[in-house]
Amino acid sequence: MDVYRRLARKLNRLPHGFPTTQSGVEIKILQKIFSPADAAFALRLRAWPQTPEAIAKRLKLPVDQTRKALDEMVMKGQIVRMLQKGKRKYAVVPFVVGIYEFQLNRMDKELADLVEEYFPTLIKTVGGNKPAVARVIPVNKSIDPRLEILPYENLRTAIEQANCFIINHCICRKERALQGHPCSHPTETCLAFSTEPQEATYGGRIISKEEALRVLDEAEREGLVHATYNVRDQQMFVCNCCSCCCGFLRSVKEFHAPYVLTRSNFVASIDEVRCDGCGICAEQRCPMDALELPPGGAPYWVREERCIGCGVCTVTCPNEAIHLVRRPQADQNTPPKNILTWAFSRLAARVLPRFGAISGT
């Protein structure tokens, strides 16, 4: 048991967090995912990527044995493997986004129930500090064409610049289906991409750039929300989320965790002349219940405090009455430059308040 508690503490020291509970459900999750030997090995790994040769040297183990153990843990979704400048490297990853998503091939009813029990506690930590973990990327064709779209606001720019693309099934929809809450949306919607060659792991498959762009098109037709890491550079994935299953949207909508997912810098705007009150936007598309029909009837109005600026309401409006406009400057968010900047900012937000409380400041 001690090895799992130590691993839980290690994960909780990462920027995302892995909080303790009175029930100990977080330990049960780790016991489900890690054998004692795997947990002990994970404790010896670092959060920044290292080559197997560097890890073997530090741990005083044979390189071949180390590489084999690392690759086996990768296939179990316990750690991450990546290519950096052509070198294969390994690292510890947070529970979310990370270990949980990597359990796609191992997710069963028992693990689904454990995660769902843990979710309210976990999400208070993950969503309790700035900067947010993820952010919404708007449907670009829904934006007023006169407006400038910054590079980090354009998902297709990131796709065009990447060289490798991996498509995977949505772990959130699989988990909810195992609990008896299946989703009507497609499941193969999670995209990872990189400028480096990558290997398909965790059940994914390599696809072409053209297929990746088609996945985005299909997601937009389905009314799914593009969500990606809350950074400007070195983007690596996009989840196409539904509000009924997906952790990002559920965190905001059901659990009021403000720093799991931050809205885009746009907001829906309705043309009062074009809107005939058909209700497609509000009843079939908006994931946040941000559109309302006033007592006097059409046109609909936008509750700007609830709108996340995803743009999915615009895609199927028969009268083309909805488009996205940029929020006022004071209401806009600029993401951290990259994942390293994000991690330092996040750790400071989590650790410094506790240090101040201890020191009396």
LINGI-V660668 format. One record per residue. RES is the residue in one letter. PSI is psi in radians with two decimals (* if undefined). D_FIRST is the distance of its C-alpha to the first C-alpha in Angstrom with 2 decimals. Layout:
res->[RES/RES]
psi->[PSI/PSI]
d_first->[D_FIRST/D_FIRST]
//
This chain:
res->[M/D/V/Y/R/R/L/A/R/K/L/N/R/L/P/H/G/F/P/T/T/Q/S/G/V/E/I/K/I/L/Q/K/I/F/S/P/A/D/A/A/F/A/L/R/L/R/A/W/P/Q/T/P/E/A/I/A/K/R/L/K/L/P/V/D/Q/T/R/K/A/L/D/E/M/V/M/K/G/Q/I/V/R/M/L/Q/K/G/K/R/K/Y/A/V/V/P/F/V/V/G/I/Y/E/F/Q/L/N/R/M/D/K/E/L/A/D/L/V/E/E/Y/F/P/T/L/I/K/T/V/G/G/N/K/P/A/V/A/R/V/I/P/V/N/K/S/I/D/P/R/L/E/I/L/P/Y/E/N/L/R/T/A/I/E/Q/A/N/C/F/I/I/N/H/C/I/C/R/K/E/R/A/L/Q/G/H/P/C/S/H/P/T/E/T/C/L/A/F/S/T/E/P/Q/E/A/T/Y/G/G/R/I/I/S/K/E/E/A/L/R/V/L/D/E/A/E/R/E/G/L/V/H/A/T/Y/N/V/R/D/Q/Q/M/F/V/C/N/C/C/S/C/C/C/G/F/L/R/S/V/K/E/F/H/A/P/Y/V/L/T/R/S/N/F/V/A/S/I/D/E/V/R/C/D/G/C/G/I/C/A/E/Q/R/C/P/M/D/A/L/E/L/P/P/G/G/A/P/Y/W/V/R/E/E/R/C/I/G/C/G/V/C/T/V/T/C/P/N/E/A/I/H/L/V/R/R/P/Q/A/D/Q/N/T/P/P/K/N/I/L/T/W/A/F/S/R/L/A/A/R/V/L/P/R/F/G/A/I/S/G/T]
psi->[-0.64/-0.66/-0.60/-0.65/-0.67/-0.70/-0.70/-0.73/-0.67/-0.79/-0.61/-0.35/-0.20/2.77/-0.56/-0.69/2.72/1.38/2.73/2.76/2.80/-0.58/-0.35/0.38/-0.53/-0.56/-0.69/-0.64/-0.79/-0.66/-0.58/-0.62/-0.64/2.39/2.83/-0.69/-0.72/-0.71/-0.74/-0.67/-0.69/-0.60/-0.39/-0.09/2.88/2.87/-0.27/2.49/2.41/2.65/2.75/-0.54/-0.74/-0.69/-0.79/-0.73/-0.77/-0.67/-0.07/0.90/2.73/2.48/-0.80/-0.73/-0.71/-0.81/-0.74/-0.79/-0.72/-0.80/-0.63/-0.68/-0.60/-0.79/-0.37/0.00/0.48/-0.47/3.09/2.57/2.40/2.88/2.25/1.99/0.73/-0.04/2.31/2.23/2.80/2.64/2.77/2.54/2.77/2.97/-0.84/2.36/2.16/-1.81/-0.79/-0.85/-0.49/-0.07/0.29/-0.81/-0.27/-0.06/2.18/-3.11/-0.69/-0.83/-0.67/-0.76/-0.70/-0.79/-0.73/-0.62/-0.68/-0.41/-0.84/-0.68/-0.81/-0.79/-0.41/-0.59/-0.87/-0.65/0.32/-0.12/2.58/2.78/2.75/2.65/-0.78/2.95/2.74/2.36/2.15/2.76/1.89/-0.57/-0.15/-0.08/2.46/2.11/-0.25/-0.18/2.55/2.35/2.06/2.68/-0.70/-0.08/0.01/1.78/-0.63/-0.50/-0.76/-0.71/-0.77/-0.54/-0.21/2.82/-0.32/2.47/2.32/2.26/2.45/2.82/2.71/2.06/-0.60/-0.75/-0.61/-0.77/-0.81/-0.61/-0.70/-0.43/0.10/0.32/1.16/2.70/2.56/-0.15/2.77/2.65/-0.48/1.37/-0.05/2.14/2.33/2.52/2.77/2.70/-0.26/2.61/2.43/2.79/2.42/2.06/3.09/0.45/-0.02/3.00/2.56/2.34/3.01/2.92/-0.68/-0.70/-0.68/-0.74/-0.59/-0.59/-0.74/-0.75/-0.79/-0.70/-0.72/-0.67/-0.59/-0.21/0.42/2.58/2.23/2.16/2.38/3.04/2.52/1.09/2.80/-0.69/2.87/0.75/2.61/-0.26/2.84/2.21/2.46/1.77/2.53/2.65/-0.25/-0.47/-0.68/2.38/-0.66/-0.93/-0.65/-0.62/-0.71/-0.77/-0.75/-0.62/0.01/0.81/1.69/-0.39/0.43/-0.80/2.17/2.52/2.89/3.06/0.35/2.86/2.58/2.50/2.35/2.26/1.97/-0.48/-0.73/-0.56/2.18/0.15/0.47/-0.50/0.01/-0.75/-0.78/-0.70/-0.45/-0.30/-0.88/2.14/-0.15/0.17/0.77/-0.02/2.32/2.57/2.05/2.85/-0.55/0.01/-2.90/2.63/2.86/2.75/2.81/2.18/1.66/-0.50/-0.32/-0.41/2.28/0.07/0.58/-0.54/0.04/-0.35/-0.38/-0.43/-0.64/0.19/2.04/-0.36/0.09/0.79/-0.09/2.37/2.95/2.44/2.73/2.40/2.81/2.64/-0.67/-0.35/0.14/2.66/2.33/2.04/2.74/2.73/-0.83/-3.11/-0.54/-0.78/-0.73/-0.80/-0.77/-0.73/-0.70/-0.78/-0.71/-0.71/-0.57/-0.69/-0.77/-0.71/-0.65/-0.67/-0.71/-0.69/-0.66/-0.69/-0.15/0.14/*]
d_first->[0.00/3.81/5.51/5.40/6.51/8.83/10.06/10.77/12.68/14.47/15.59/16.71/18.87/20.77/23.99/22.99/19.92/16.64/16.57/14.08/15.01/15.22/14.19/10.93/12.68/11.89/8.15/9.76/12.19/10.13/8.61/12.32/13.65/11.64/10.89/8.42/11.82/13.06/10.35/11.06/14.71/14.75/13.67/16.85/19.10/21.27/22.45/26.00/27.13/27.67/29.38/27.64/30.05/28.97/25.25/26.02/28.19/25.68/22.88/25.57/25.03/27.79/28.79/29.03/25.54/24.18/26.28/25.26/21.50/22.25/24.52/22.13/19.56/22.55/23.50/20.11/20.63/17.69/20.07/23.80/26.74/30.13/33.54/34.97/38.54/38.18/35.06/31.82/28.90/25.18/22.90/19.75/20.74/19.85/18.43/22.01/24.43/22.52/19.43/20.38/23.95/23.02/21.46/25.01/25.12/21.71/22.13/22.40/22.82/19.19/18.17/21.39/20.68/17.24/18.91/21.89/19.97/18.33/21.64/23.48/20.88/20.29/24.02/24.90/23.16/24.34/27.75/28.00/29.48/32.33/33.03/32.18/29.93/32.63/36.30/38.90/41.48/44.70/46.80/49.29/52.31/52.03/52.67/56.21/57.68/59.30/55.97/54.26/50.85/48.75/47.04/43.50/44.80/46.01/43.45/46.08/46.80/43.20/43.47/46.84/45.54/42.61/42.99/40.11/38.88/36.04/35.95/32.92/32.28/30.95/27.25/28.00/30.78/28.77/25.98/28.63/30.56/27.65/27.58/31.31/32.64/34.30/36.21/39.79/39.49/39.04/35.48/36.19/36.69/34.09/35.71/34.41/37.10/37.68/40.54/38.69/38.59/35.29/33.64/32.77/29.06/26.71/29.59/32.29/35.80/38.24/41.28/44.45/45.33/47.76/45.11/42.83/45.73/46.39/42.81/43.53/46.83/45.33/42.59/45.33/47.40/44.44/43.93/40.52/39.62/39.08/36.01/34.95/33.17/34.83/36.49/40.08/39.72/37.65/36.81/34.54/34.12/35.64/34.18/36.86/35.54/36.53/35.95/34.84/31.70/30.99/28.39/30.76/33.54/31.45/29.83/33.34/35.03/32.59/30.13/32.57/30.35/33.22/31.60/29.95/33.37/36.62/39.97/42.54/45.53/47.74/48.59/50.46/54.16/56.42/60.10/61.81/64.77/62.91/60.31/61.62/58.62/57.57/53.93/52.30/50.55/49.12/48.47/47.31/46.11/44.78/40.96/41.07/43.98/45.92/49.31/51.48/54.93/56.95/59.02/62.15/60.80/60.48/59.56/55.80/54.31/51.12/48.63/47.92/44.96/43.14/44.44/42.01/44.85/43.62/47.11/46.26/48.78/51.56/51.26/52.73/55.11/58.39/60.50/58.58/58.44/55.03/54.07/51.71/53.00/51.38/50.03/51.72/50.71/48.97/46.64/45.63/42.39/42.30/38.99/37.51/39.07/36.10/32.31/32.16/34.38/32.37/29.08/30.69/32.30/29.16/27.11/30.08/30.19/26.53/26.33/29.88/30.15/27.12/28.70/31.99/30.61/29.13/32.36/34.59/36.30]
//
